[in-house]
Amino acid sequence: MKCVNCKSKNTRVTCTDQQSSRTVRYCRCLDCKTKFKTEEQVVKYEVRKGHTNAKLNVAKVKEIRANKRKLSTKGLAIEYDVEISTISAIRARKTWKNVD
């Protein structure tokens, strides 16, 4: 940890206090003798697999790469409602690399 006063890394934790969902650490700087505290809190969030609001999915990417109807890049972009650069990146395998 860095001292809040002199930015020195020469600090020590003097006391740790558990308070429900957070941890409070009381510290002091060994150089300038400043006392300070830090608070840590656990933040939980949900990681979702896939994007539910994405315009493209694996099946659509496979269709773009196959391009059985022989549409131009611009035609594919219009059909799938994405940018032309997105279609180009998919075809060049710069994006969606995990899809064959």
The 8 nearest C-alpha neighbors of each residue, nearest first, counted from 0:
[[1, 8, 10, 2, 9, 7, 11, 6],
 [0, 2, 8, 6, 7, 3, 10, 9],
 [1, 3, 6, 7, 4, 5, 28, 8],
 [2, 4, 6, 5, 1, 35, 33, 7],
 [3, 5, 2, 6, 33, 31, 7, 1],
 [4, 6, 7, 2, 3, 31, 1, 30],
 [7, 5, 2, 1, 3, 4, 8, 0],
 [8, 6, 2, 9, 1, 5, 10, 30],
 [9, 7, 1, 10, 0, 2, 6, 28],
 [8, 10, 7, 29, 28, 30, 11, 1],
 [11, 9, 28, 29, 8, 27, 0, 2],
 [10, 12, 26, 27, 13, 28, 9, 29],
 [13, 11, 26, 14, 25, 24, 27, 10],
 [14, 12, 26, 25, 11, 27, 15, 24],
 [13, 15, 25, 12, 24, 16, 26, 23],
 [16, 14, 24, 23, 25, 17, 22, 13],
 [15, 17, 23, 22, 18, 24, 14, 25],
 [18, 16, 22, 21, 19, 23, 15, 20],
 [17, 19, 21, 22, 20, 16, 23, 40],
 [18, 20, 21, 17, 22, 40, 16, 41],
 [21, 19, 18, 40, 41, 22, 17, 39],
 [22, 20, 40, 18, 39, 19, 17, 41],
 [21, 23, 17, 39, 38, 16, 18, 40],
 [22, 24, 38, 16, 37, 15, 17, 39],
 [25, 23, 15, 37, 36, 14, 26, 16],
 [26, 24, 36, 14, 13, 12, 35, 15],
 [27, 25, 12, 35, 13, 11, 36, 34],
 [28, 26, 34, 33, 11, 10, 32, 35],
 [27, 29, 10, 32, 33, 30, 31, 2],
 [28, 30, 32, 10, 9, 31, 27, 11],
 [29, 31, 28, 32, 9, 7, 10, 5],
 [30, 32, 33, 28, 29, 5, 4, 7],
 [33, 31, 28, 29, 30, 27, 34, 10],
 [34, 32, 28, 27, 31, 35, 4, 2],
 [33, 35, 27, 26, 32, 28, 36, 25],
 [36, 34, 26, 25, 27, 33, 37, 3],
 [35, 37, 25, 24, 26, 38, 23, 34],
 [38, 36, 24, 23, 25, 39, 35, 26],
 [37, 39, 23, 22, 24, 40, 21, 36],
 [40, 38, 22, 21, 23, 37, 41, 24],
 [39, 41, 21, 20, 42, 22, 38, 23],
 [42, 40, 43, 20, 21, 39, 22, 44],
 [41, 43, 40, 44, 20, 39, 21, 45],
 [44, 42, 41, 45, 46, 40, 20, 21],
 [45, 43, 46, 42, 47, 41, 40, 48],
 [44, 46, 47, 43, 48, 42, 49, 50],
 [45, 47, 44, 48, 49, 43, 50, 51],
 [48, 46, 45, 49, 50, 51, 44, 52],
 [49, 47, 46, 50, 51, 45, 53, 52],
 [50, 48, 47, 51, 53, 56, 52, 46],
 [49, 51, 53, 52, 48, 47, 56, 54],
 [50, 52, 53, 49, 54, 48, 47, 56],
 [51, 53, 50, 54, 55, 49, 56, 47],
 [54, 52, 50, 55, 51, 56, 49, 81],
 [53, 55, 52, 56, 79, 80, 81, 51],
 [56, 54, 53, 59, 60, 57, 79, 58],
 [55, 57, 59, 58, 60, 54, 53, 50],
 [56, 58, 60, 59, 61, 98, 55, 95],
 [59, 57, 61, 60, 56, 62, 55, 63],
 [58, 60, 62, 61, 56, 57, 55, 63],
 [61, 59, 63, 57, 62, 58, 64, 56],
 [60, 62, 64, 58, 59, 63, 65, 57],
 [63, 61, 59, 65, 60, 64, 66, 58],
 [64, 62, 60, 66, 61, 65, 59, 75],
 [63, 65, 61, 62, 66, 90, 60, 89],
 [64, 66, 62, 63, 67, 61, 60, 68],
 [67, 65, 63, 69, 68, 64, 62, 70],
 [66, 68, 69, 65, 62, 70, 63, 64],
 [67, 69, 66, 70, 65, 71, 62, 63],
 [70, 68, 66, 67, 71, 65, 75, 74],
 [71, 69, 74, 68, 75, 66, 72, 73],
 [72, 70, 74, 73, 75, 69, 76, 66],
 [73, 71, 75, 74, 76, 83, 86, 70],
 [72, 74, 76, 71, 75, 83, 77, 70],
 [75, 73, 71, 77, 76, 72, 70, 78],
 [74, 76, 78, 72, 77, 73, 79, 70],
 [77, 75, 73, 81, 83, 79, 74, 78],
 [76, 78, 80, 74, 75, 79, 73, 81],
 [77, 79, 75, 76, 80, 74, 81, 73],
 [78, 80, 76, 77, 81, 75, 54, 55],
 [81, 79, 77, 76, 78, 82, 54, 75],
 [82, 80, 76, 79, 85, 83, 77, 86],
 [83, 81, 85, 84, 76, 86, 80, 77],
 [82, 84, 86, 76, 85, 73, 72, 87],
 [83, 85, 87, 82, 86, 88, 81, 76],
 [86, 84, 88, 82, 83, 87, 89, 81],
 [85, 87, 89, 83, 84, 88, 90, 76],
 [88, 86, 84, 90, 85, 89, 91, 83],
 [87, 89, 93, 91, 85, 86, 90, 94],
 [90, 88, 92, 86, 94, 87, 91, 93],
 [89, 91, 87, 92, 88, 64, 86, 63],
 [92, 90, 88, 89, 93, 87, 94, 86],
 [93, 91, 89, 94, 90, 96, 88, 95],
 [94, 92, 88, 91, 89, 96, 95, 90],
 [93, 95, 96, 92, 89, 88, 91, 85],
 [94, 96, 97, 98, 89, 92, 93, 60],
 [97, 95, 94, 98, 92, 93, 99, 89],
 [96, 98, 95, 99, 94, 92, 57, 93],
 [99, 97, 96, 95, 57, 61, 60, 92],
 [98, 97, 61, 96, 64, 95, 60, 92]]
